[in-house]
Amino acid sequence: MANQFIQLAAPGLAALKPYVPGKPLSELERELGITGSIKLASNENPLGPGPQVRAALQAQIADVPRYPDGGAYELRRALARHHDLEPACVTVGNGSNDVLDMIARVFLWAGRESLFSQYAFAVYPISSMAVGATLRVAPAKDYGHDLDAMRGLITDQTGVVWIANPNNPTGTCLDAGPLRAFIEAVPSNTLVVVDEAYFEYADDGNRPDTSRWLGDFPNLIVTRTFSKAYGLAALRVGYGLSHPDVADLLNRVRQPFNVDSFAQAAALAALADREHLQRSVELNRRGMQQLEEGVRRIGLQFIPSAGNFLTIDLGREAGPVDQALLRLGVITRPVANYGLPNHLRVSIGLESENERFLQALGQVL
């Protein structure tokens, strides 16, 4: 049914479709009248937050009547120390998605171009279309970024180039050399956003820490999140790192109090708890090996992943398989909306959850 108010909306909204998140457990169990389901659809940390975070959250209850620190003073300084930067380089967000949206609102508008790769994170086109920018999509190479193709699409009108490293939903990861050479070739009046939401999960050998390059590239913005490896998805806290002048512009459009007190306290505690982070990363490493071996036994192919998820080629339309898995109480993520109709993305869970998924997938197939 046509929307009767579409003519009153901003032009970019006419072709815009909203982001579709993974199905919540409560929704599935309500629909099917079942209990004991597992969710492996949204790339969440199955361990959740560590004990230091839980204690910090408990301590915040007394401050519920008060507005949070709108400038996130302590968190910004902790993040600056963590990255060996000045606090003026840090922009906090209601999840890193919030920072990505700020970037689009500041550096894109009608007539400007937004460049990203095929199979890129859905928020890049959503935020770009919302401000009326023109989308330029470079064809992927082996399900990942083809930097030569992307370089060839840059024009005088290119406002922002988006790169997710590791990439979601495919899990591919660019090495430092090619990525740095690409950023060096981008004109200084074009912003390059490197989205490192899955940074902590990638092996040290193939994960460039682009936050260390900020002094060399004033047009570089790096985004990170506490939603993945740190286990704070429900609290929605992420951040951007950039030249102070870029951060100043982002903060001009940032919503007041966009990161609440609980999120700030939890992020501070999570950043300090290196042991829990390492436990989460190690659990993911073992779980990835478990899923890869199980998928091979079933006889399926997958895209090698540097994140906390595995995208599996089912060799057939993934939608019906996903529906059958739902009836068995297993929530995964078909990615037809990314142009991968035969692929299913599954998050790394606890060992028992991974095994349940593999058994259910084998049963369905």
BALOBA-1460 file (C-alpha; in Angstrom, 3 decimals):
// residues 365
<rec num="1" residu="m" x="0.000" y="0.000" z="0.000"/>
<rec num="2" residu="a" x="1.376" y="3.397" z="-1.007"/>
<rec num="3" residu="n" x="2.253" y="5.783" z="1.799"/>
<rec num="4" residu="q" x="-0.079" y="8.792" z="1.579"/>
<rec num="5" residu="f" x="2.561" y="11.104" z="3.072"/>
<rec num="6" residu="i" x="5.520" y="10.085" z="0.893"/>
<rec num="7" residu="q" x="5.269" y="13.275" z="-1.169"/>
<rec num="8" residu="l" x="5.805" y="15.279" z="2.006"/>
<rec num="9" residu="a" x="8.945" y="13.394" z="3.007"/>
<rec num="10" residu="a" x="12.548" y="14.099" z="2.079"/>
<rec num="11" residu="p" x="13.300" y="12.837" z="-1.454"/>
<rec num="12" residu="g" x="15.719" y="10.124" z="-0.337"/>
<rec num="13" residu="l" x="13.061" y="8.303" z="1.689"/>
<rec num="14" residu="a" x="10.947" y="7.220" z="-1.286"/>
<rec num="15" residu="a" x="13.257" y="4.328" z="-2.200"/>
<rec num="16" residu="l" x="14.525" y="3.714" z="1.326"/>
<rec num="17" residu="k" x="13.744" y="0.472" z="3.149"/>
<rec num="18" residu="p" x="14.265" y="0.275" z="6.912"/>
<rec num="19" residu="y" x="16.975" y="-1.858" z="8.477"/>
<rec num="20" residu="v" x="15.658" y="-5.307" z="9.425"/>
<rec num="21" residu="p" x="17.275" y="-6.682" z="12.607"/>
<rec num="22" residu="g" x="17.505" y="-10.322" z="13.616"/>
<rec num="23" residu="k" x="14.299" y="-11.821" z="14.988"/>
<rec num="24" residu="p" x="14.131" y="-11.547" z="18.811"/>
<rec num="25" residu="l" x="13.837" y="-14.767" z="20.830"/>
<rec num="26" residu="s" x="10.648" y="-13.558" z="22.475"/>
<rec num="27" residu="e" x="8.995" y="-12.951" z="19.098"/>
<rec num="28" residu="l" x="9.830" y="-16.415" z="17.782"/>
<rec num="29" residu="e" x="8.655" y="-18.186" z="20.939"/>
<rec num="30" residu="r" x="5.461" y="-16.138" z="20.997"/>
<rec num="31" residu="e" x="4.731" y="-16.963" z="17.356"/>
<rec num="32" residu="l" x="5.402" y="-20.693" z="17.631"/>
<rec num="33" residu="g" x="4.401" y="-21.263" z="21.237"/>
<rec num="34" residu="i" x="7.803" y="-22.760" z="22.082"/>
<rec num="35" residu="t" x="10.528" y="-22.191" z="24.668"/>
<rec num="36" residu="g" x="14.261" y="-22.850" z="24.823"/>
<rec num="37" residu="s" x="15.128" y="-21.263" z="21.484"/>
<rec num="38" residu="i" x="18.590" y="-19.956" z="20.633"/>
<rec num="39" residu="k" x="19.477" y="-16.817" z="18.717"/>
<rec num="40" residu="l" x="22.489" y="-16.843" z="16.407"/>
<rec num="41" residu="a" x="21.332" y="-14.019" z="14.148"/>
<rec num="42" residu="s" x="22.749" y="-10.717" z="15.403"/>
<rec num="43" residu="n" x="26.478" y="-11.281" z="16.009"/>
<rec num="44" residu="e" x="26.164" y="-10.874" z="19.764"/>
<rec num="45" residu="n" x="28.707" y="-12.011" z="22.361"/>
<rec num="46" residu="p" x="27.242" y="-15.185" z="23.922"/>
<rec num="47" residu="l" x="29.168" y="-14.575" z="27.161"/>
<rec num="48" residu="g" x="27.599" y="-11.159" z="27.639"/>
<rec num="49" residu="p" x="29.283" y="-8.584" z="29.875"/>
<rec num="50" residu="g" x="31.895" y="-9.476" z="32.460"/>
<rec num="51" residu="p" x="31.652" y="-9.089" z="36.252"/>
<rec num="52" residu="q" x="33.187" y="-5.609" z="36.267"/>
<rec num="53" residu="v" x="30.495" y="-4.375" z="33.892"/>
<rec num="54" residu="r" x="27.725" y="-5.960" z="35.935"/>
<rec num="55" residu="a" x="29.006" y="-4.235" z="39.069"/>
<rec num="56" residu="a" x="29.236" y="-0.896" z="37.261"/>
<rec num="57" residu="l" x="25.651" y="-1.202" z="36.035"/>
<rec num="58" residu="q" x="24.409" y="-1.962" z="39.540"/>
<rec num="59" residu="a" x="26.176" y="1.125" z="40.868"/>
<rec num="60" residu="q" x="24.438" y="3.349" z="38.301"/>
<rec num="61" residu="i" x="20.918" y="2.651" z="39.547"/>
<rec num="62" residu="a" x="21.097" y="5.466" z="42.088"/>
<rec num="63" residu="d" x="21.685" y="7.993" z="39.287"/>
<rec num="64" residu="v" x="18.642" y="7.063" z="37.195"/>
<rec num="65" residu="p" x="16.844" y="10.377" z="37.988"/>
<rec num="66" residu="r" x="19.804" y="12.353" z="36.603"/>
<rec num="67" residu="y" x="20.662" y="13.073" z="33.003"/>
<rec num="68" residu="p" x="23.908" y="11.440" z="31.870"/>
<rec num="69" residu="d" x="27.093" y="13.368" z="31.214"/>
<rec num="70" residu="g" x="26.275" y="14.750" z="27.784"/>
<rec num="71" residu="g" x="29.933" y="15.063" z="26.862"/>
<rec num="72" residu="a" x="30.852" y="11.559" z="28.133"/>
<rec num="73" residu="y" x="33.911" y="13.122" z="29.782"/>
<rec num="74" residu="e" x="35.345" y="10.029" z="31.470"/>
<rec num="75" residu="l" x="34.553" y="7.657" z="28.609"/>
<rec num="76" residu="r" x="36.054" y="9.916" z="25.960"/>
<rec num="77" residu="r" x="39.238" y="10.253" z="27.989"/>
<rec num="78" residu="a" x="39.478" y="6.527" z="28.580"/>
<rec num="79" residu="l" x="39.029" y="5.888" z="24.866"/>
<rec num="80" residu="a" x="41.624" y="8.538" z="24.045"/>
<rec num="81" residu="r" x="44.129" y="6.815" z="26.366"/>
<rec num="82" residu="h" x="43.245" y="3.433" z="24.877"/>
<rec num="83" residu="h" x="44.076" y="4.690" z="21.372"/>
<rec num="84" residu="d" x="46.848" y="7.112" z="22.352"/>
<rec num="85" residu="l" x="44.896" y="10.086" z="21.020"/>
<rec num="86" residu="e" x="43.525" y="13.357" z="22.370"/>
<rec num="87" residu="p" x="39.949" y="13.367" z="23.752"/>
<rec num="88" residu="a" x="39.084" y="15.919" z="21.061"/>
<rec num="89" residu="c" x="39.461" y="13.100" z="18.525"/>
<rec num="90" residu="v" x="36.661" y="11.005" z="20.074"/>
<rec num="91" residu="t" x="32.943" y="11.150" z="19.228"/>
<rec num="92" residu="v" x="30.632" y="8.878" z="21.234"/>
<rec num="93" residu="g" x="27.488" y="7.352" z="19.788"/>
<rec num="94" residu="n" x="24.389" y="5.365" z="20.606"/>
<rec num="95" residu="g" x="26.152" y="2.392" z="19.063"/>
<rec num="96" residu="s" x="28.597" y="2.923" z="16.215"/>
<rec num="97" residu="n" x="25.551" y="3.093" z="13.916"/>
<rec num="98" residu="d" x="24.811" y="6.459" z="15.490"/>
<rec num="99" residu="v" x="28.277" y="7.708" z="14.539"/>
<rec num="100" residu="l" x="27.877" y="6.382" z="10.988"/>
<rec num="101" residu="d" x="24.624" y="8.317" z="10.705"/>
<rec num="102" residu="m" x="26.292" y="11.486" z="11.996"/>
<rec num="103" residu="i" x="28.966" y="11.115" z="9.319"/>
<rec num="104" residu="a" x="26.322" y="10.898" z="6.601"/>
<rec num="105" residu="r" x="24.466" y="13.935" z="7.931"/>
<rec num="106" residu="v" x="27.625" y="16.043" z="8.050"/>
<rec num="107" residu="f" x="29.437" y="15.022" z="4.860"/>
<rec num="108" residu="l" x="26.684" y="13.903" z="2.459"/>
<rec num="109" residu="w" x="23.760" y="15.682" z="0.816"/>
<rec num="110" residu="a" x="21.883" y="15.814" z="-2.492"/>
<rec num="111" residu="g" x="24.423" y="15.825" z="-5.309"/>
<rec num="112" residu="r" x="27.181" y="14.240" z="-3.225"/>
<rec num="113" residu="e" x="28.168" y="10.606" z="-3.744"/>
<rec num="114" residu="s" x="28.431" y="7.843" z="-1.158"/>
<rec num="115" residu="l" x="30.756" y="5.005" z="-2.183"/>
<rec num="116" residu="f" x="30.799" y="1.505" z="-0.715"/>
<rec num="117" residu="s" x="31.261" y="-2.095" z="-1.777"/>
<rec num="118" residu="q" x="28.777" y="-4.698" z="-2.892"/>
<rec num="119" residu="y" x="27.763" y="-6.764" z="0.172"/>
<rec num="120" residu="a" x="28.512" y="-3.797" z="2.439"/>
<rec num="121" residu="f" x="26.778" y="-3.151" z="5.772"/>
<rec num="122" residu="a" x="23.179" y="-2.014" z="5.191"/>
<rec num="123" residu="v" x="23.499" y="1.148" z="7.273"/>
<rec num="124" residu="y" x="25.785" y="2.816" z="4.702"/>
<rec num="125" residu="p" x="23.119" y="3.058" z="1.981"/>
<rec num="126" residu="i" x="20.345" y="3.715" z="4.521"/>
<rec num="127" residu="s" x="22.090" y="6.730" z="6.071"/>
<rec num="128" residu="s" x="23.254" y="7.967" z="2.667"/>
<rec num="129" residu="m" x="19.825" y="7.770" z="1.039"/>
<rec num="130" residu="a" x="18.199" y="9.480" z="4.012"/>
<rec num="131" residu="v" x="20.202" y="12.642" z="3.282"/>
<rec num="132" residu="g" x="19.659" y="12.462" z="-0.483"/>
<rec num="133" residu="a" x="23.161" y="11.355" z="-1.508"/>
<rec num="134" residu="t" x="23.808" y="9.351" z="-4.676"/>
<rec num="135" residu="l" x="24.911" y="5.766" z="-4.094"/>
<rec num="136" residu="r" x="27.947" y="4.366" z="-5.894"/>
<rec num="137" residu="v" x="28.472" y="0.628" z="-5.393"/>
<rec num="138" residu="a" x="31.729" y="-1.096" z="-6.360"/>
<rec num="139" residu="p" x="31.463" y="-4.789" z="-7.316"/>
<rec num="140" residu="a" x="32.934" y="-7.105" z="-4.705"/>
<rec num="141" residu="k" x="36.001" y="-9.289" z="-5.160"/>
<rec num="142" residu="d" x="35.801" y="-12.704" z="-3.464"/>
<rec num="143" residu="y" x="32.888" y="-11.351" z="-1.389"/>
<rec num="144" residu="g" x="35.080" y="-8.515" z="-0.083"/>
<rec num="145" residu="h" x="36.257" y="-5.047" z="-1.048"/>
<rec num="146" residu="d" x="37.827" y="-4.584" z="-4.473"/>
<rec num="147" residu="l" x="39.888" y="-1.521" z="-3.639"/>
<rec num="148" residu="d" x="40.944" y="-0.952" z="-7.248"/>
<rec num="149" residu="a" x="37.305" y="-0.920" z="-8.353"/>
<rec num="150" residu="m" x="36.419" y="1.450" z="-5.524"/>
<rec num="151" residu="r" x="39.274" y="3.779" z="-6.397"/>
<rec num="152" residu="g" x="38.020" y="3.899" z="-9.976"/>
<rec num="153" residu="l" x="34.597" y="5.118" z="-8.832"/>
<rec num="154" residu="i" x="35.843" y="8.108" z="-6.843"/>
<rec num="155" residu="t" x="34.879" y="11.430" z="-8.432"/>
<rec num="156" residu="d" x="34.938" y="15.093" z="-7.461"/>
<rec num="157" residu="q" x="31.493" y="14.539" z="-5.940"/>
<rec num="158" residu="t" x="32.473" y="11.620" z="-3.688"/>
<rec num="159" residu="g" x="31.816" y="12.752" z="-0.123"/>
<rec num="160" residu="v" x="32.344" y="9.546" z="1.842"/>
<rec num="161" residu="v" x="33.928" y="6.165" z="1.137"/>
<rec num="162" residu="w" x="32.788" y="3.425" z="3.534"/>
<rec num="163" residu="i" x="34.886" y="0.338" z="4.307"/>
<rec num="164" residu="a" x="33.964" y="-2.273" z="6.913"/>
<rec num="165" residu="n" x="36.993" y="-4.215" z="8.070"/>
<rec num="166" residu="p" x="36.164" y="-6.992" z="8.876"/>
<rec num="167" residu="n" x="33.118" y="-6.751" z="6.650"/>
<rec num="168" residu="n" x="29.568" y="-7.616" z="7.634"/>
<rec num="169" residu="p" x="27.855" y="-9.821" z="6.405"/>
<rec num="170" residu="t" x="30.685" y="-11.617" z="4.602"/>
<rec num="171" residu="g" x="33.459" y="-11.554" z="7.236"/>
<rec num="172" residu="t" x="36.233" y="-10.651" z="4.781"/>
<rec num="173" residu="c" x="39.201" y="-8.620" z="6.066"/>
<rec num="174" residu="l" x="41.616" y="-6.320" z="4.229"/>
<rec num="175" residu="d" x="45.334" y="-6.440" z="5.038"/>
<rec num="176" residu="a" x="47.140" y="-3.311" z="6.154"/>
<rec num="177" residu="g" x="49.224" y="-2.712" z="3.016"/>
<rec num="178" residu="p" x="46.431" y="-2.556" z="0.431"/>
<rec num="179" residu="l" x="44.130" y="-0.611" z="2.756"/>
<rec num="180" residu="r" x="46.725" y="2.015" z="3.582"/>
<rec num="181" residu="a" x="47.654" y="2.397" z="-0.089"/>
<rec num="182" residu="f" x="43.971" y="2.916" z="-0.894"/>
<rec num="183" residu="i" x="43.544" y="5.626" z="1.746"/>
<rec num="184" residu="e" x="46.690" y="7.355" z="0.466"/>
<rec num="185" residu="a" x="45.133" y="7.467" z="-3.016"/>
<rec num="186" residu="v" x="41.821" y="8.983" z="-1.868"/>
<rec num="187" residu="p" x="41.629" y="12.769" z="-2.359"/>
<rec num="188" residu="s" x="41.979" y="14.723" z="0.870"/>
<rec num="189" residu="n" x="38.530" y="16.295" z="0.415"/>
<rec num="190" residu="t" x="36.837" y="12.868" z="0.516"/>
<rec num="191" residu="l" x="36.221" y="11.246" z="3.894"/>
<rec num="192" residu="v" x="37.226" y="7.591" z="4.345"/>
<rec num="193" residu="v" x="35.311" y="5.715" z="7.035"/>
<rec num="194" residu="v" x="36.833" y="2.446" z="8.254"/>
<rec num="195" residu="d" x="34.177" y="0.627" z="10.281"/>
<rec num="196" residu="e" x="35.982" y="-1.696" z="12.707"/>
<rec num="197" residu="a" x="33.001" y="-3.082" z="14.623"/>
<rec num="198" residu="y" x="34.546" y="-6.579" z="14.573"/>
<rec num="199" residu="f" x="38.145" y="-5.449" z="15.099"/>
<rec num="200" residu="e" x="38.729" y="-7.415" z="18.314"/>
<rec num="201" residu="y" x="37.801" y="-10.725" z="16.676"/>
<rec num="202" residu="a" x="40.187" y="-10.516" z="13.718"/>
<rec num="203" residu="d" x="43.544" y="-12.265" z="14.076"/>
<rec num="204" residu="d" x="46.426" y="-9.942" z="14.864"/>
<rec num="205" residu="g" x="48.175" y="-11.017" z="11.691"/>
<rec num="206" residu="n" x="45.551" y="-9.629" z="9.316"/>
<rec num="207" residu="r" x="43.858" y="-6.796" z="11.178"/>
<rec num="208" residu="p" x="45.221" y="-3.323" z="10.539"/>
<rec num="209" residu="d" x="44.495" y="-0.951" z="13.416"/>
<rec num="210" residu="t" x="43.629" y="2.094" z="11.366"/>
<rec num="211" residu="s" x="43.242" y="4.241" z="14.482"/>
<rec num="212" residu="r" x="47.062" y="4.388" z="14.414"/>
<rec num="213" residu="w" x="46.913" y="6.076" z="10.996"/>
<rec num="214" residu="l" x="44.821" y="9.073" z="12.026"/>
<rec num="215" residu="g" x="47.870" y="11.329" z="12.313"/>
<rec num="216" residu="d" x="48.723" y="10.594" z="8.682"/>
<rec num="217" residu="f" x="45.243" y="11.000" z="7.198"/>
<rec num="218" residu="p" x="43.101" y="13.938" z="8.424"/>
<rec num="219" residu="n" x="40.239" y="12.670" z="6.219"/>
<rec num="220" residu="l" x="40.115" y="9.264" z="7.969"/>
<rec num="221" residu="i" x="37.372" y="8.299" z="10.441"/>
<rec num="222" residu="v" x="37.540" y="5.024" z="12.370"/>
<rec num="223" residu="t" x="34.474" y="3.626" z="14.140"/>
<rec num="224" residu="r" x="34.343" y="0.987" z="16.864"/>
<rec num="225" residu="t" x="31.612" y="-0.503" z="19.039"/>
<rec num="226" residu="f" x="31.084" y="-2.113" z="22.439"/>
<rec num="227" residu="s" x="28.191" y="-4.170" z="21.041"/>
<rec num="228" residu="k" x="30.231" y="-7.112" z="19.745"/>
<rec num="229" residu="a" x="33.307" y="-8.427" z="21.568"/>
<rec num="230" residu="y" x="32.581" y="-6.372" z="24.702"/>
<rec num="231" residu="g" x="29.065" y="-7.815" z="24.982"/>
<rec num="232" residu="l" x="27.118" y="-4.560" z="25.469"/>
<rec num="233" residu="a" x="24.710" y="-4.758" z="22.511"/>
<rec num="234" residu="a" x="21.601" y="-3.801" z="24.505"/>
<rec num="235" residu="l" x="23.251" y="-0.678" z="25.918"/>
<rec num="236" residu="r" x="24.089" y="0.825" z="22.504"/>
<rec num="237" residu="v" x="27.466" y="2.477" z="22.865"/>
<rec num="238" residu="g" x="30.066" y="3.013" z="20.159"/>
<rec num="239" residu="y" x="32.476" y="5.717" z="19.095"/>
<rec num="240" residu="g" x="34.332" y="7.379" z="16.262"/>
<rec num="241" residu="l" x="37.983" y="8.427" z="16.101"/>
<rec num="242" residu="s" x="39.040" y="11.232" z="13.779"/>
<rec num="243" residu="h" x="40.898" y="14.502" z="13.342"/>
<rec num="244" residu="p" x="39.628" y="16.961" z="16.004"/>
<rec num="245" residu="d" x="38.115" y="19.227" z="13.329"/>
<rec num="246" residu="v" x="36.116" y="16.297" z="11.957"/>
<rec num="247" residu="a" x="35.015" y="15.314" z="15.468"/>
<rec num="248" residu="d" x="33.934" y="18.921" z="16.078"/>
<rec num="249" residu="l" x="31.583" y="18.747" z="13.094"/>
<rec num="250" residu="l" x="30.191" y="15.368" z="14.132"/>
<rec num="251" residu="n" x="29.506" y="16.653" z="17.627"/>
<rec num="252" residu="r" x="27.504" y="19.550" z="16.168"/>
<rec num="253" residu="v" x="24.857" y="17.094" z="14.927"/>
<rec num="254" residu="r" x="25.146" y="14.583" z="17.783"/>
<rec num="255" residu="q" x="21.944" y="14.292" z="19.786"/>
<rec num="256" residu="p" x="22.106" y="15.529" z="23.401"/>
<rec num="257" residu="f" x="22.694" y="12.740" z="25.937"/>
<rec num="258" residu="n" x="22.984" y="10.166" z="23.142"/>
<rec num="259" residu="v" x="24.898" y="7.737" z="25.369"/>
<rec num="260" residu="d" x="23.133" y="7.073" z="28.665"/>
<rec num="261" residu="s" x="24.747" y="6.734" z="32.091"/>
<rec num="262" residu="f" x="24.502" y="2.948" z="32.167"/>
<rec num="263" residu="a" x="26.155" y="2.662" z="28.775"/>
<rec num="264" residu="q" x="28.974" y="5.023" z="29.722"/>
<rec num="265" residu="a" x="29.666" y="3.208" z="33.000"/>
<rec num="266" residu="a" x="29.518" y="-0.200" z="31.324"/>
<rec num="267" residu="a" x="31.824" y="0.851" z="28.494"/>
<rec num="268" residu="l" x="34.390" y="2.202" z="30.966"/>
<rec num="269" residu="a" x="34.342" y="-1.058" z="32.919"/>
<rec num="270" residu="a" x="34.452" y="-3.203" z="29.767"/>
<rec num="271" residu="l" x="37.426" y="-1.285" z="28.417"/>
<rec num="272" residu="a" x="39.321" y="-1.990" z="31.647"/>
<rec num="273" residu="d" x="38.431" y="-5.702" z="31.806"/>
<rec num="274" residu="r" x="40.941" y="-7.135" z="29.354"/>
<rec num="275" residu="e" x="40.577" y="-10.652" z="30.770"/>
<rec num="276" residu="h" x="36.898" y="-10.874" z="29.885"/>
<rec num="277" residu="l" x="37.597" y="-9.533" z="26.412"/>
<rec num="278" residu="q" x="40.223" y="-12.211" z="25.883"/>
<rec num="279" residu="r" x="37.826" y="-14.910" z="27.097"/>
<rec num="280" residu="s" x="35.255" y="-13.685" z="24.601"/>
<rec num="281" residu="v" x="37.751" y="-13.659" z="21.735"/>
<rec num="282" residu="e" x="39.026" y="-17.141" z="22.615"/>
<rec num="283" residu="l" x="35.481" y="-18.511" z="22.833"/>
<rec num="284" residu="n" x="34.840" y="-17.060" z="19.393"/>
<rec num="285" residu="r" x="38.001" y="-18.647" z="17.984"/>
<rec num="286" residu="r" x="36.993" y="-22.086" z="19.226"/>
<rec num="287" residu="g" x="33.409" y="-21.601" z="18.088"/>
<rec num="288" residu="m" x="34.494" y="-20.550" z="14.620"/>
<rec num="289" residu="q" x="36.574" y="-23.712" z="14.304"/>
<rec num="290" residu="q" x="33.615" y="-25.781" z="15.522"/>
<rec num="291" residu="l" x="31.257" y="-24.261" z="12.955"/>
<rec num="292" residu="e" x="33.720" y="-24.479" z="10.076"/>
<rec num="293" residu="e" x="34.376" y="-28.160" z="10.751"/>
<rec num="294" residu="g" x="30.667" y="-28.890" z="11.174"/>
<rec num="295" residu="v" x="29.690" y="-27.097" z="7.979"/>
<rec num="296" residu="r" x="32.361" y="-28.995" z="6.050"/>
<rec num="297" residu="r" x="30.990" y="-32.292" z="7.404"/>
<rec num="298" residu="i" x="27.565" y="-31.360" z="6.095"/>
<rec num="299" residu="g" x="29.177" y="-30.719" z="2.703"/>
<rec num="300" residu="l" x="28.643" y="-26.959" z="2.425"/>
<rec num="301" residu="q" x="30.906" y="-24.059" z="1.505"/>
<rec num="302" residu="f" x="31.353" y="-20.885" z="3.544"/>
<rec num="303" residu="i" x="33.069" y="-17.511" z="3.310"/>
<rec num="304" residu="p" x="36.159" y="-17.471" z="5.577"/>
<rec num="305" residu="s" x="35.389" y="-14.953" z="8.305"/>
<rec num="306" residu="a" x="37.453" y="-12.665" z="10.521"/>
<rec num="307" residu="g" x="34.387" y="-11.700" z="12.579"/>
<rec num="308" residu="n" x="32.171" y="-13.508" z="15.071"/>
<rec num="309" residu="f" x="29.907" y="-15.057" z="12.445"/>
<rec num="310" residu="l" x="30.089" y="-17.422" z="9.498"/>
<rec num="311" residu="t" x="28.230" y="-16.898" z="6.222"/>
<rec num="312" residu="i" x="27.347" y="-20.262" z="4.688"/>
<rec num="313" residu="d" x="26.528" y="-21.014" z="1.051"/>
<rec num="314" residu="l" x="23.597" y="-23.444" z="1.199"/>
<rec num="315" residu="g" x="23.604" y="-24.052" z="-2.549"/>
<rec num="316" residu="r" x="19.889" y="-23.277" z="-2.568"/>
<rec num="317" residu="e" x="17.563" y="-20.491" z="-1.524"/>
<rec num="318" residu="a" x="18.246" y="-19.733" z="2.134"/>
<rec num="319" residu="g" x="14.787" y="-18.436" z="3.035"/>
<rec num="320" residu="p" x="13.038" y="-21.834" z="3.302"/>
<rec num="321" residu="v" x="15.977" y="-23.279" z="5.240"/>
<rec num="322" residu="d" x="15.815" y="-20.344" z="7.653"/>
<rec num="323" residu="q" x="12.092" y="-20.894" z="8.186"/>
<rec num="324" residu="a" x="12.674" y="-24.579" z="8.902"/>
<rec num="325" residu="l" x="15.388" y="-23.693" z="11.409"/>
<rec num="326" residu="l" x="13.018" y="-21.277" z="13.128"/>
<rec num="327" residu="r" x="10.515" y="-24.083" z="13.627"/>
<rec num="328" residu="l" x="13.310" y="-25.982" z="15.398"/>
<rec num="329" residu="g" x="13.926" y="-22.994" z="17.663"/>
<rec num="330" residu="v" x="17.137" y="-21.789" z="15.977"/>
<rec num="331" residu="i" x="17.319" y="-18.174" z="14.792"/>
<rec num="332" residu="t" x="19.899" y="-17.387" z="12.106"/>
<rec num="333" residu="r" x="20.117" y="-14.661" z="9.462"/>
<rec num="334" residu="p" x="19.384" y="-15.160" z="5.752"/>
<rec num="335" residu="v" x="21.129" y="-12.394" z="3.807"/>
<rec num="336" residu="a" x="19.140" y="-12.160" z="0.579"/>
<rec num="337" residu="n" x="18.717" y="-8.445" z="1.312"/>
<rec num="338" residu="y" x="22.482" y="-8.133" z="0.777"/>
<rec num="339" residu="g" x="22.277" y="-9.819" z="-2.624"/>
<rec num="340" residu="l" x="23.218" y="-13.263" z="-1.274"/>
<rec num="341" residu="p" x="19.969" y="-15.269" z="-1.608"/>
<rec num="342" residu="n" x="21.649" y="-18.657" z="-1.070"/>
<rec num="343" residu="h" x="23.634" y="-17.660" z="1.992"/>
<rec num="344" residu="l" x="22.847" y="-17.927" z="5.687"/>
<rec num="345" residu="r" x="24.786" y="-15.953" z="8.280"/>
<rec num="346" residu="v" x="25.144" y="-17.596" z="11.678"/>
<rec num="347" residu="s" x="26.692" y="-15.950" z="14.738"/>
<rec num="348" residu="i" x="29.174" y="-17.817" z="16.899"/>
<rec num="349" residu="g" x="27.436" y="-18.926" z="20.093"/>
<rec num="350" residu="l" x="28.297" y="-21.083" z="23.046"/>
<rec num="351" residu="e" x="29.633" y="-24.539" z="22.192"/>
<rec num="352" residu="s" x="26.237" y="-26.117" z="22.904"/>
<rec num="353" residu="e" x="24.452" y="-23.525" z="20.755"/>
<rec num="354" residu="n" x="26.824" y="-24.073" z="17.850"/>
<rec num="355" residu="e" x="26.253" y="-27.816" z="18.064"/>
<rec num="356" residu="r" x="22.497" y="-27.371" z="18.198"/>
<rec num="357" residu="f" x="22.629" y="-25.218" z="15.072"/>
<rec num="358" residu="l" x="24.739" y="-27.795" z="13.201"/>
<rec num="359" residu="q" x="22.389" y="-30.600" z="14.170"/>
<rec num="360" residu="a" x="19.342" y="-28.553" z="13.150"/>
<rec num="361" residu="l" x="20.930" y="-27.541" z="9.833"/>
<rec num="362" residu="g" x="21.814" y="-31.142" z="9.058"/>
<rec num="363" residu="q" x="18.271" y="-32.197" z="9.896"/>
<rec num="364" residu="v" x="16.727" y="-29.512" z="7.705"/>
<rec num="365" residu="l" x="18.964" y="-30.281" z="4.728"/>
